[in-house]
Amino acid sequence: MKRVILLFLCCYIYSPQISASDIWVVPINGAIGPATSDYVSREIKAASEQGANLVILKMDTPGGFDAAMRDIIRAITSSPIPVATWVGPTGARAASAGTYILLASQIAAMAEATNLGAATPVSIGGAQPSAFDDNKESEGNGKNEKEEANSEAEVPADTAMEKKVINDAKAYIRGLARLHGRNEVWAEKAVSEAASINAAEALELNVIDLVANSVDEVVSKASGRTLLINGRESVFYFEKPLFIERAPDWRAEFLAVITNPNVAYILMMIGIYGLLLEFYSPGVGLAGVLGGISLLLGMYALQMLPLNYAGLGLILLGIALMVSEAFSPSFGLFGLGGLTAFVFGSVFLFDSDVEGYQIALPIIVGVSLFSLFLIVVLLTMLLTSRRKQVVTGVQTMIGQTAKVLDDFVNGQGAVQLGGERWNAKSNNTLEKGQSVIVENVDGLTLKVKTVNGSVKMIIYTALVVLVLLVILLFNMFKILREYERGVVFFLGRFQGVKGPGLVILIPVIQQMVKVDLRTIVLDVPTQDLITRDNVSVRVNAVVYFRVLDPQMAINNVESYHEATSQLSQTTLRSVLGQHDLDELLSERDRLNKDLQSILDQHTDNWGIKIANVEVKHVDLDDSMVRALARQAEAERNRRAKVIHAQGELEVSAKLSEAANVLNQAPNAVQLRYMQTLTEIANERTSTIVFPIPIDLVETFAKSKANNAPQSDD
């Protein structure tokens, strides 16, 4: 007995249990960036230092940056206490970088109606992988069908760098899955094929450990599990757990705010304009202090974000040109050029596909319009100062209005200005009494021009500017109805799907294609086909479909409406041609379902859903109609004869039964005889009936039989 107790104590000592009560719940919401990685890493470290026994990462993320994700994973794998990741509540997701973090945790749990996957790395500022091309011939004709299917399912990598990144990600995620005994095959598929699954499928495929709808349920279901913590196995068990909700501290909140690309962009603009205002009026003032602080904060945020240096260079060039416009006026040349560079640089500054790390287009438009306003104000002030009249000397007469005293001959004449008579010359033909404007003074001779020409030039210029402004605004602002979506392209590259509501576009730079999401009724033209029993018919139909994915409907097919129409025509001929005429006429519902299923399968890659297909009319040739009429008439005659023959057979059977009955009961014949006489008497006829009793007939029959001669035999 003592040996048993001693053995039990040894097993207990060398297989330690984790029995604790403090459980930290750390939220991860939104995109994973530098601020998130700093916050989560510090929380895991603080939990281990303060004696907590478990950290639960409550996650709902669309993904994030690779460097930030790896920092969090390093904090999880090196932590002396277990870390559980719970994707919740219902409706949350652990996409892209969230999948890696979930697989790296000692406990992987998900709530119902959540999903994970799509872990393919996407380069920032580079081109996205091209879409699948069904018409592109596969390389290497010697591949078998299985290899070709696998290659088509994988996300394509066109360059050596893309292959290196994807292979590195596959190896990394396989190692994380193997670390805790999870499904390595699916983990690799999440990278190579961008696969995504829900919580139930993840549990079935051994991608996660359990499905739980709360952190309490996570702890209760995970109790008793053996976990690997820093290479050492430990039994996970809790008694009366105490959950501590951890909220982000001021440092995490501050970093999250300033590392938002929109905030960093605005801080940088405030800093630059604040310093410019300080340079215009030297001295330490509010503009300089505020500008310096904002610029430093903006630059700190930019160094933590995946910056596109080409975009930053264009912004700095644009600002330099606008500053040059202020110090050395070029009548708008430097200003407009700087504004153009500034807009392009703002768009390129964070050329990222990661959700939450893109500058909102309205902010770019607002800052650009503000910069344009400053340029216009500076130009207006400049032109006003240049047009300001001189108050002394002969130059004061320039721009004043004079009156022609005599008709000009050969471009020369006299004008009256300020009560004085001046010799004048002009390139225009002037008449007496006409008003003119002084352009220049050459000694005692004035050079004048007509007033109307200057006014017309100003009016024409204003009209041109107004028309250009209207065209610009018309192309810039688009309104999409509730049932419309806009597929936006930036310099020919797909940017996103917008709408409904107001959509702001950069003219020439951005283009938008509208897509209607309502159900479209497509009338399939009449098709000539031959049925399986060699009958020529003409068939038409109607197809009801709608667009589910505007991006696929625009990018994957040239014209989804025309493509659906042509596909419907060919499918109608091929499917109905495989059936007999009788099936075509009698089994319409089954044929409609077959057509709908085939069309829906073929249009799935176009982002289109076929709701219903109905065959409307089946038209036959006149000769076939007459043949069917003759066939129907012959069938009716056959049925009539069969019915008549069946009636005769039934009558004869009944007569036979009646004869048998009368033979067995002779008195019944007498009763039938009396009934017949009664029926005849009731009819209005001239028939004379002489009734002869049956007994009398029988008497004569017997008498005749007795008088018959007998033979000698």
MOTAPE-V946527 format. One record per pair of residues at least 4 apart in sequence whose C-alpha atoms are under 8 Angstrom apart, sorted by the first residue. I is the first residue (numbers start at 1). J is the second residue. If there is no record, write none. Layout:
BEGIN
I & J
I & J
END
This chain:
BEGIN
1 & 5
2 & 6
3 & 7
4 & 8
5 & 9
6 & 10
7 & 11
8 & 12
9 & 13
10 & 14
11 & 15
12 & 16
15 & 233
15 & 234
15 & 235
16 & 234
16 & 235
17 & 234
17 & 235
17 & 236
17 & 237
18 & 53
18 & 234
18 & 235
18 & 236
18 & 237
18 & 238
19 & 53
19 & 236
19 & 237
19 & 238
19 & 239
20 & 52
20 & 53
20 & 237
20 & 238
20 & 239
20 & 241
21 & 52
21 & 53
21 & 238
21 & 239
21 & 240
21 & 241
21 & 242
21 & 243
22 & 51
22 & 52
22 & 53
22 & 54
22 & 241
22 & 242
22 & 243
22 & 244
23 & 52
23 & 53
23 & 54
23 & 55
23 & 56
23 & 241
23 & 242
23 & 243
23 & 244
24 & 47
24 & 52
24 & 54
24 & 55
24 & 56
24 & 243
24 & 244
24 & 245
24 & 246
25 & 55
25 & 56
25 & 57
25 & 58
25 & 243
25 & 244
25 & 245
25 & 246
26 & 40
26 & 43
26 & 55
26 & 56
26 & 57
26 & 58
26 & 245
26 & 246
26 & 247
27 & 57
27 & 58
27 & 59
27 & 246
27 & 247
28 & 32
28 & 36
28 & 57
28 & 58
28 & 59
28 & 60
28 & 61
29 & 59
29 & 60
29 & 61
30 & 60
30 & 61
30 & 62
30 & 63
30 & 356
31 & 61
31 & 62
31 & 63
31 & 64
31 & 354
31 & 355
31 & 356
31 & 357
32 & 36
32 & 37
32 & 61
32 & 63
32 & 64
32 & 65
32 & 68
32 & 69
32 & 97
33 & 37
33 & 64
33 & 65
33 & 68
33 & 69
33 & 305
34 & 38
34 & 68
34 & 259
34 & 304
34 & 305
35 & 39
35 & 252
35 & 255
35 & 256
35 & 259
36 & 40
36 & 68
36 & 252
36 & 256
37 & 41
37 & 68
37 & 69
37 & 71
37 & 72
38 & 42
38 & 252
39 & 43
39 & 248
39 & 252
40 & 44
40 & 72
41 & 45
41 & 71
41 & 72
41 & 75
42 & 46
43 & 47
44 & 48
44 & 55
44 & 75
44 & 76
44 & 79
45 & 49
45 & 75
45 & 79
46 & 50
47 & 51
47 & 52
47 & 53
47 & 54
47 & 55
48 & 52
48 & 53
48 & 79
48 & 80
48 & 81
52 & 81
53 & 81
53 & 82
54 & 81
54 & 82
54 & 83
54 & 84
55 & 81
55 & 82
55 & 83
55 & 84
56 & 83
56 & 84
56 & 85
56 & 86
56 & 215
57 & 83
57 & 84
57 & 85
57 & 86
58 & 85
58 & 86
58 & 87
58 & 88
59 & 85
59 & 86
59 & 87
59 & 88
59 & 92
59 & 93
59 & 94
59 & 98
60 & 87
60 & 88
60 & 92
60 & 93
60 & 94
61 & 92
61 & 93
61 & 94
61 & 95
61 & 98
62 & 93
62 & 94
62 & 95
62 & 96
62 & 97
62 & 98
62 & 355
63 & 94
63 & 95
63 & 96
63 & 97
63 & 98
63 & 354
63 & 355
64 & 68
64 & 69
64 & 96
64 & 97
64 & 98
64 & 354
64 & 355
65 & 69
65 & 97
65 & 354
66 & 70
66 & 97
67 & 71
68 & 72
69 & 73
69 & 97
69 & 98
69 & 100
69 & 101
70 & 74
71 & 75
72 & 76
72 & 101
73 & 77
73 & 100
73 & 101
73 & 104
74 & 78
75 & 79
76 & 82
76 & 83
76 & 104
76 & 105
77 & 104
77 & 105
77 & 229
77 & 230
78 & 230
79 & 83
79 & 229
79 & 230
80 & 229
80 & 230
81 & 229
82 & 105
82 & 106
82 & 107
82 & 227
82 & 229
83 & 105
83 & 106
83 & 107
84 & 105
84 & 106
84 & 107
84 & 108
84 & 109
85 & 101
85 & 102
85 & 105
85 & 107
85 & 108
85 & 109
86 & 102
86 & 108
86 & 109
86 & 110
86 & 111
86 & 215
86 & 218
87 & 92
87 & 93
87 & 94
87 & 109
87 & 110
87 & 111
87 & 114
88 & 92
88 & 93
88 & 110
88 & 111
88 & 114
88 & 213
88 & 214
89 & 111
89 & 114
89 & 213
89 & 214
90 & 111
90 & 112
90 & 113
90 & 114
90 & 213
91 & 112
91 & 113
91 & 114
92 & 113
92 & 114
92 & 115
93 & 98
93 & 114
93 & 115
93 & 116
94 & 98
94 & 99
94 & 102
94 & 115
94 & 116
94 & 117
95 & 99
95 & 115
95 & 116
95 & 117
95 & 118
95 & 119
96 & 100
96 & 116
96 & 117
96 & 118
96 & 119
96 & 120
96 & 121
97 & 101
97 & 119
98 & 102
98 & 116
99 & 103
99 & 116
99 & 117
99 & 119
100 & 104
100 & 119
100 & 173
100 & 176
101 & 105
102 & 108
103 & 108
103 & 173
103 & 176
103 & 177
103 & 180
103 & 182
103 & 207
103 & 208
104 & 176
104 & 177
104 & 179
104 & 180
106 & 180
106 & 227
106 & 228
106 & 229
107 & 208
107 & 209
107 & 222
108 & 208
108 & 209
108 & 210
109 & 208
109 & 209
109 & 210
109 & 211
109 & 212
109 & 218
110 & 114
110 & 199
110 & 208
110 & 210
110 & 211
110 & 212
110 & 213
111 & 199
111 & 211
111 & 212
111 & 213
111 & 214
112 & 199
112 & 200
112 & 211
112 & 212
112 & 213
113 & 198
113 & 199
114 & 198
114 & 199
115 & 196
115 & 197
115 & 198
115 & 199
116 & 196
116 & 197
116 & 198
116 & 199
117 & 190
117 & 194
117 & 195
117 & 196
117 & 197
118 & 190
118 & 191
118 & 193
118 & 194
118 & 195
118 & 196
119 & 190
119 & 191
119 & 194
119 & 195
120 & 155
120 & 166
120 & 169
120 & 190
120 & 191
120 & 192
120 & 193
120 & 194
121 & 165
121 & 166
121 & 169
121 & 191
122 & 128
122 & 353
123 & 127
123 & 128
123 & 352
124 & 306
124 & 351
124 & 352
124 & 353
125 & 308
125 & 350
125 & 351
125 & 352
129 & 155
129 & 156
129 & 157
129 & 158
130 & 156
131 & 556
132 & 152
138 & 148
143 & 147
143 & 148
144 & 148
145 & 149
146 & 150
147 & 151
148 & 152
149 & 153
150 & 154
153 & 193
154 & 192
154 & 193
154 & 194
155 & 192
155 & 193
155 & 194
157 & 162
157 & 163
157 & 166
158 & 162
158 & 163
159 & 163
160 & 164
161 & 165
162 & 166
163 & 167
164 & 168
165 & 169
166 & 170
166 & 191
166 & 192
167 & 171
168 & 172
169 & 173
169 & 191
170 & 174
170 & 187
170 & 188
170 & 191
170 & 192
171 & 175
171 & 188
172 & 176
173 & 177
173 & 184
173 & 187
173 & 188
174 & 178
174 & 184
174 & 185
174 & 187
174 & 188
175 & 179
175 & 184
176 & 180
177 & 181
177 & 182
177 & 183
177 & 184
177 & 187
177 & 207
178 & 182
178 & 183
178 & 184
180 & 227
180 & 228
182 & 206
182 & 207
182 & 208
183 & 187
183 & 205
183 & 206
183 & 207
184 & 188
185 & 189
186 & 190
186 & 205
186 & 207
187 & 191
187 & 207
188 & 192
189 & 193
189 & 194
189 & 195
190 & 194
190 & 195
190 & 196
191 & 195
197 & 201
197 & 202
198 & 202
199 & 203
199 & 211
200 & 204
200 & 211
201 & 205
202 & 206
202 & 207
202 & 208
203 & 207
203 & 208
203 & 209
203 & 210
203 & 211
210 & 218
210 & 221
210 & 222
211 & 218
212 & 217
212 & 218
212 & 221
213 & 217
213 & 218
214 & 218
215 & 219
216 & 220
217 & 221
218 & 222
219 & 223
219 & 238
222 & 236
222 & 237
223 & 236
223 & 237
223 & 238
224 & 235
224 & 236
224 & 237
225 & 235
225 & 236
225 & 237
226 & 233
226 & 234
226 & 235
226 & 236
227 & 233
227 & 234
227 & 235
227 & 236
228 & 232
228 & 233
228 & 234
229 & 233
229 & 234
248 & 252
248 & 253
249 & 253
250 & 254
251 & 255
252 & 256
253 & 257
254 & 258
255 & 259
255 & 301
256 & 260
257 & 263
258 & 263
258 & 264
258 & 297
258 & 298
258 & 301
259 & 263
259 & 264
259 & 301
259 & 302
259 & 304
259 & 305
260 & 264
260 & 356
260 & 357
261 & 265
261 & 305
261 & 350
261 & 357
261 & 358
261 & 359
262 & 266
262 & 358
262 & 359
262 & 360
262 & 363
263 & 267
263 & 298
264 & 268
264 & 297
264 & 298
264 & 299
264 & 301
264 & 302
265 & 269
265 & 298
265 & 359
266 & 270
266 & 298
267 & 271
267 & 294
267 & 295
267 & 297
267 & 298
268 & 272
268 & 294
268 & 295
268 & 296
268 & 297
268 & 298
268 & 299
269 & 273
269 & 295
270 & 274
270 & 290
270 & 291
270 & 294
270 & 295
271 & 275
271 & 290
271 & 291
271 & 292
271 & 293
271 & 294
271 & 295
271 & 296
271 & 298
272 & 276
272 & 291
272 & 295
273 & 277
273 & 291
274 & 278
274 & 287
274 & 288
274 & 289
274 & 290
274 & 291
274 & 292
275 & 279
275 & 287
275 & 288
275 & 291
275 & 292
276 & 280
277 & 281
277 & 287
277 & 288
278 & 282
278 & 283
278 & 284
278 & 285
278 & 287
278 & 288
284 & 288
284 & 289
285 & 289
286 & 290
287 & 291
288 & 292
289 & 293
290 & 294
291 & 295
292 & 296
293 & 297
294 & 298
295 & 299
296 & 300
297 & 301
298 & 302
299 & 303
300 & 304
301 & 305
302 & 306
302 & 307
303 & 307
306 & 350
307 & 312
307 & 349
307 & 350
308 & 312
308 & 348
308 & 349
308 & 350
308 & 351
309 & 313
309 & 349
310 & 314
310 & 345
310 & 348
310 & 349
311 & 315
311 & 344
311 & 345
311 & 346
311 & 347
311 & 348
311 & 349
311 & 350
312 & 316
312 & 345
312 & 346
312 & 348
312 & 349
313 & 317
313 & 345
314 & 318
314 & 341
314 & 342
314 & 344
314 & 345
314 & 346
315 & 319
315 & 341
315 & 342
315 & 343
315 & 344
315 & 345
315 & 346
316 & 320
316 & 342
317 & 321
317 & 338
317 & 341
317 & 342
318 & 322
318 & 337
318 & 338
318 & 339
318 & 340
318 & 341
318 & 342
319 & 323
319 & 338
319 & 339
319 & 342
320 & 324
320 & 338
321 & 325
321 & 334
321 & 335
321 & 337
321 & 338
322 & 326
322 & 334
322 & 335
322 & 336
322 & 338
322 & 339
322 & 375
323 & 327
323 & 335
324 & 328
324 & 329
324 & 334
324 & 335
325 & 329
325 & 330
325 & 331
325 & 332
325 & 333
325 & 334
325 & 335
325 & 375
326 & 378
329 & 334
329 & 379
329 & 382
330 & 334
331 & 379
332 & 336
332 & 375
332 & 379
333 & 337
334 & 338
335 & 339
335 & 375
336 & 340
336 & 372
337 & 341
338 & 342
339 & 343
339 & 368
339 & 371
339 & 372
340 & 344
341 & 345
342 & 346
342 & 368
343 & 347
343 & 364
343 & 365
343 & 368
344 & 348
345 & 349
346 & 350
346 & 359
346 & 364
347 & 351
347 & 359
347 & 361
347 & 364
350 & 357
350 & 358
350 & 359
351 & 358
352 & 357
352 & 358
353 & 357
353 & 358
354 & 358
359 & 363
359 & 364
360 & 364
361 & 365
361 & 504
362 & 366
362 & 504
363 & 367
364 & 368
365 & 369
366 & 370
367 & 371
368 & 372
369 & 373
370 & 374
371 & 375
372 & 376
373 & 377
374 & 378
375 & 379
376 & 380
377 & 381
378 & 382
379 & 383
380 & 384
381 & 385
382 & 386
383 & 387
384 & 388
389 & 396
389 & 398
389 & 399
390 & 395
390 & 396
391 & 396
392 & 396
394 & 398
394 & 441
395 & 440
395 & 441
397 & 438
397 & 441
398 & 437
398 & 438
398 & 439
398 & 440
398 & 441
399 & 437
399 & 438
399 & 439
400 & 437
400 & 438
401 & 417
401 & 435
401 & 436
401 & 437
401 & 438
402 & 415
402 & 416
402 & 417
402 & 418
402 & 435
402 & 436
402 & 437
402 & 438
403 & 415
403 & 416
403 & 417
403 & 432
403 & 433
403 & 434
403 & 435
403 & 436
404 & 413
404 & 414
404 & 415
404 & 416
404 & 430
404 & 431
404 & 432
404 & 433
404 & 434
404 & 435
404 & 436
405 & 413
405 & 414
405 & 415
405 & 416
405 & 432
405 & 433
406 & 413
406 & 414
406 & 415
406 & 431
406 & 432
406 & 433
407 & 413
407 & 430
407 & 431
407 & 432
408 & 412
408 & 413
408 & 414
408 & 425
408 & 429
408 & 430
408 & 431
408 & 432
409 & 413
411 & 425
411 & 426
411 & 427
411 & 428
411 & 429
411 & 430
412 & 423
412 & 424
412 & 425
412 & 426
413 & 423
413 & 424
413 & 425
414 & 421
414 & 422
414 & 423
414 & 424
415 & 421
415 & 422
415 & 423
415 & 424
416 & 420
416 & 421
416 & 422
417 & 421
417 & 422
422 & 444
422 & 445
422 & 446
423 & 444
423 & 445
423 & 446
424 & 445
424 & 446
424 & 447
424 & 448
425 & 445
425 & 446
425 & 447
425 & 448
426 & 430
426 & 447
426 & 448
426 & 449
427 & 449
428 & 449
428 & 450
430 & 434
430 & 450
435 & 450
435 & 451
436 & 448
436 & 449
436 & 450
436 & 451
437 & 448
437 & 449
437 & 450
437 & 451
438 & 446
438 & 447
438 & 448
438 & 449
439 & 446
439 & 447
439 & 448
439 & 449
440 & 446
440 & 447
440 & 448
441 & 445
441 & 446
441 & 447
442 & 446
442 & 447
449 & 453
450 & 454
451 & 455
452 & 456
453 & 457
454 & 458
455 & 459
456 & 460
457 & 461
458 & 462
459 & 463
460 & 464
461 & 465
462 & 466
463 & 467
464 & 468
465 & 469
466 & 470
467 & 471
468 & 472
469 & 473
470 & 474
471 & 475
472 & 476
472 & 507
473 & 477
474 & 478
475 & 505
475 & 506
475 & 507
476 & 504
476 & 505
476 & 506
476 & 507
477 & 502
477 & 503
477 & 504
477 & 505
478 & 502
478 & 503
478 & 504
478 & 505
479 & 500
479 & 501
479 & 502
479 & 503
480 & 484
480 & 485
480 & 486
480 & 499
480 & 500
480 & 501
480 & 502
480 & 503
481 & 485
481 & 499
481 & 500
481 & 501
482 & 499
482 & 500
482 & 501
483 & 500
483 & 516
483 & 517
483 & 518
484 & 499
484 & 500
484 & 514
484 & 515
484 & 516
484 & 517
485 & 497
485 & 498
485 & 499
485 & 500
485 & 514
485 & 515
485 & 516
485 & 517
485 & 550
486 & 497
486 & 498
486 & 499
486 & 512
486 & 513
486 & 514
486 & 515
486 & 550
487 & 494
487 & 495
487 & 496
487 & 497
487 & 498
487 & 512
487 & 513
487 & 514
487 & 515
487 & 550
487 & 551
487 & 554
488 & 494
488 & 495
488 & 496
488 & 497
488 & 498
488 & 510
488 & 511
488 & 512
488 & 513
489 & 493
489 & 494
489 & 495
489 & 496
489 & 510
489 & 511
489 & 512
490 & 494
490 & 495
490 & 509
490 & 510
490 & 511
491 & 509
491 & 510
491 & 511
492 & 510
492 & 511
496 & 551
497 & 550
497 & 551
498 & 503
499 & 503
505 & 510
505 & 511
506 & 510
507 & 511
513 & 554
515 & 547
515 & 550
516 & 547
517 & 546
517 & 547
517 & 548
518 & 546
518 & 547
519 & 544
519 & 545
519 & 546
519 & 547
520 & 544
520 & 545
520 & 546
521 & 542
521 & 543
521 & 544
521 & 545
522 & 542
522 & 543
522 & 544
522 & 545
522 & 565
523 & 541
523 & 542
523 & 543
524 & 540
524 & 541
524 & 542
524 & 543
524 & 565
524 & 568
524 & 569
525 & 540
525 & 541
525 & 569
526 & 538
526 & 539
526 & 540
526 & 541
527 & 538
527 & 539
527 & 540
527 & 569
527 & 572
527 & 573
528 & 536
528 & 537
528 & 538
528 & 539
528 & 573
529 & 536
529 & 537
529 & 538
529 & 539
529 & 573
529 & 576
529 & 577
530 & 534
530 & 535
530 & 536
530 & 537
530 & 577
531 & 535
531 & 536
531 & 537
531 & 576
531 & 577
531 & 578
531 & 579
531 & 580
531 & 581
532 & 577
532 & 578
532 & 579
532 & 580
532 & 581
533 & 579
533 & 580
533 & 581
535 & 581
536 & 620
536 & 621
537 & 618
537 & 619
537 & 620
537 & 621
538 & 617
538 & 618
538 & 619
538 & 620
539 & 615
539 & 616
539 & 617
539 & 618
539 & 619
540 & 615
540 & 616
540 & 617
540 & 618
541 & 613
541 & 614
541 & 615
541 & 616
541 & 617
542 & 613
542 & 614
542 & 615
542 & 616
543 & 568
543 & 610
543 & 611
543 & 612
543 & 613
543 & 614
544 & 610
544 & 611
544 & 612
544 & 613
545 & 608
545 & 609
545 & 610
545 & 611
545 & 612
546 & 608
546 & 609
546 & 610
546 & 611
547 & 553
547 & 607
547 & 608
547 & 609
548 & 607
548 & 608
548 & 609
549 & 553
549 & 606
549 & 607
549 & 608
550 & 554
550 & 607
551 & 555
551 & 556
551 & 607
552 & 556
552 & 557
552 & 605
552 & 606
552 & 607
553 & 557
553 & 559
553 & 560
553 & 606
553 & 607
553 & 608
554 & 558
554 & 559
554 & 560
554 & 606
556 & 605
556 & 606
557 & 563
557 & 606
558 & 563
559 & 563
560 & 564
560 & 606
561 & 565
562 & 566
563 & 567
564 & 568
564 & 603
565 & 569
566 & 570
567 & 571
567 & 599
568 & 572
568 & 599
569 & 573
570 & 574
571 & 575
571 & 595
571 & 598
571 & 599
572 & 576
572 & 595
573 & 577
574 & 578
575 & 579
575 & 595
576 & 584
576 & 591
579 & 583
579 & 584
580 & 584
581 & 585
582 & 586
583 & 587
583 & 588
584 & 588
584 & 591
585 & 618
587 & 591
588 & 592
588 & 615
589 & 593
590 & 594
591 & 595
592 & 596
592 & 612
592 & 613
592 & 614
592 & 615
593 & 597
593 & 612
593 & 613
594 & 598
595 & 599
595 & 613
596 & 600
596 & 610
596 & 611
596 & 612
596 & 613
597 & 601
598 & 602
599 & 603
599 & 610
600 & 604
600 & 608
600 & 609
600 & 610
603 & 607
603 & 608
603 & 609
603 & 610
604 & 608
604 & 609
620 & 624
620 & 625
621 & 625
622 & 626
623 & 627
624 & 628
625 & 629
626 & 630
627 & 631
628 & 632
629 & 633
630 & 634
631 & 635
632 & 636
633 & 637
634 & 638
635 & 639
636 & 640
637 & 641
638 & 642
639 & 643
640 & 644
641 & 645
642 & 646
643 & 647
644 & 648
645 & 649
646 & 650
647 & 651
648 & 652
649 & 653
650 & 654
651 & 655
652 & 656
653 & 657
654 & 658
655 & 659
656 & 660
657 & 661
658 & 662
659 & 663
660 & 664
661 & 665
662 & 666
662 & 668
662 & 669
665 & 669
666 & 670
667 & 671
668 & 672
669 & 673
670 & 674
671 & 675
672 & 676
673 & 677
674 & 678
675 & 679
676 & 680
677 & 681
678 & 682
679 & 683
692 & 696
692 & 697
693 & 697
694 & 698
695 & 699
696 & 700
697 & 701
698 & 702
699 & 703
700 & 704
701 & 705
702 & 706
703 & 707
704 & 708
END
